[in-house]
């Protein structure tokens, strides 16, 4: 079946994002690079060591000397799609239900980050290591709705051709692992007591691997379950016998001399129609035959990109204002894949959207996967010597990035984030923090699919730091993202308007983090 040709694409097309365990930030960007962010995400104008990532220009206002911060994060995420399709009722495991839940579990047990700065005079030299994209593994033990629809349509095709097919059975699995390692090096210069500027470079190295399996495909017949490959083989032989018998009968009728020319012409017309139907069914069965043993795909991707970063910080009285701009990082991911050589699109395949994208995973090719440019604006007000209030704004220039097959053009607008937080020095040793973030994507039905999706959300975080000595500070935080739902309706009943086919998307996310800061 032609839909099964799409399966190879479908598995790999979404895998590039299905493993992304980003807990904050844009579609392809993690912004939670320090425990301080998880305590209070509005860090864009804070003057602290985590500013090496969030406000690099402001770091120069820290005391002279060496400053180092290390953070460990554990992230647990679920991705849930409730898919509705009449074809699911044919599935043996679905017990006649047309709605099925597909859930992926994404765990990132160890997401490290490190920020370091050396301040001397008016200068600050800084280094940052983090995982600004990906960061873990996501598994769908039962595959996805798109997998199920693909296999379910086998039964529909076979039934349409009058074959003994009542339903289907299958096993599916998908696993994606993705890490983007970021290395940032730069310097800040303090122009005067009010102004500071920053310039630097960030290098990204992408490393990802994807596995997908579709196996144990059975056709449910009137005699019970039958292996898909055996079913196809038997029906191919049966149809070939029918074609041969029809041709033989027509030849014998012509040789018998018992029929008039008009009768023979009518018989020939009917036989030709019968042969055309049989040949069409045979062609479809041969297309299915290559998938008789299911599909087992593996792919890895690697890539590298580099881009500049600039920043500015302005201090006046009890206020601090800052801005940072990360330029678009051009990334090309090189494929190392077992995916078969892509087939050329023919006219009868054009009805299946996305089939042309199968080239994305052709072995040895490079595909675009930029990290989009990002603008960060922040403000901090020291309302009291021990109390600081923070605001922030992030804009990701998604639609100006280059992603495979120009998928960014399917977004209605760029990603925007709005952040707020508070820090309170409860004592000379203890600081308490809390904050929130709202994330809004430019989602559209054309962009959303069960293989790679994001959902609008709001996040909250809280935590504390404890100054052990003048040189050592320990911190801990909890960060949770609360996602909304996105409903994508792809088919409704023409008379009643009732939903026939749809997908409902949502996610959950929780992060625990600890960190230490050393000041020398």
Steps between C-alpha positions, in 0.01 A plus 500: 500500500621849418443615858762255618751679280419806704575308819875506445482876467259545786719318746805705428345836416365557849782330684715809474274667755325216679805448717539865593458538877518878498335633812503869411566703190413487132419212271865391473659697788544424869541813714520330842879483517553562872331409827434873551269498196293218649471700823397814310490487119507881457882519502551725199612803705638324808864558584639161601718220365210342311498824300780346292205345316206732577663845540867481400554876490389535863754245629774762482327683791573204729803527736846443358628146506402155375137386505380148415155336504405140434140374467352151479141460382264204483202537267199270461251565225197327348349562158142389450298482180137385504428404140157429353455308175233246389780277369610431862184294549655235274798456734501176698636669815256793478184302579291697251598843636561785257704713743840389626754654736868512401745610768873557486727518803803730480763477771816706525674382817809714457496842331819682598598863452799709601558875506837658574624861505821678591455871581795738504469876479251595233510158334322169549606189305227236498433139402175305492432131439140385480246288313290766321306242300376147559640343812348156539318195369132462412327165446157414364458134592186464286605719213286795394162563348658562160656152519166345596314682224756377249459135597124530554455618146645165386178331606297771327690454175474122509129513581447747216655247264257231619760296687436309821612776741304593812760698693866527598747448782847647550780595738670840475784676677684830468802640684684826446811639667617855432771724645618841382816594688572873522841662559501876546807722536495877528599815687318791662637852537387754761487837327418686822302444819177490299575327171650165399510313169568142400610311189553128455457189291297187560572167334236226484571132445197282433492126562180298461386143446160357415354150498158395381343161452174378353474123540273198546252634247203264469188512288187384683306270265186291534729211596695699760824699502741447214853631458497799268770362271330162469165667437644707218682205346185287501281772349755591236501137388119485511459814289756377247296179471182702449667705227625184329157331524322806356739515206463126437119513513491786251732316263293178522177693433649654186616158371172317574310670215180507709487878543424780261742786443283731713489246784874448484554879503283535813683213669833655412395841637385343828818294525718802438327688784546199726867472404554873558356473852708192571818661369435813708458287812810303408704819460394621843583166660846505342552850644408362840720195463825680582355573844394141565755472781426845642742791522812538714677833458808650664660835441756730657564866426790730582550867427690815593427873496642822636349848552581830679332632815485863609370660818467827691429587864398834653499576874331804647413537868296203619430383145687282256406449135653251258467362149655206320477391137606156380535487123350217296723193518509329163499125559516217250449151635683222314304176465641157576194290435377154408203660326458364148568711197195730468256421223405762246160657542244387245169669427297244695711561811454876509191458720720396792640821656860485608613207286745729322666568838635147515819642350567661838646170619683382192836368612789743451287810440493827696176660618430844647422523871594850617487622858292817450618844600386614843446845655489528881399813690504532878451741789580469869390731782660482843191614687683442829863412567388140560216482241532490120217491245564371147331519160604343170398453138628248243434502127611209282526579129369158395364608164841637396677173573559231240340167588453202276239545230435855629277367778553830684273665243208299637519695828267799530756708692826481696521374858458751783568457872411724793677458834475638854662411830612609844806438722515561874807482718336347806833522687867552428522136397158408357333635183151393394382532140186439294383588151283416203517488122234504228589348161295558185579327170360577156328162469286400203332178391746469212794518741367265770535122475545217746864456409625847592289743694513774760210646700447843653587497868575684821778402737569562867820454694621547856809427701765625739871554532715459811832678539717238670806726507609821332631284216235227468123524439264204453162523326197279433185556296182343364356604164172387345343575165123482465386445144173576331328283240503533125216341301561423136188386314575350160159366402137563599173335395357695202142500635533527879842663531602240758873437534613194302879533511697711747804523726522662842851596614633576847813452714625504858841604627680508837859589581713464811835676511789564735805717454805645660676833453863571579635855534874555539 
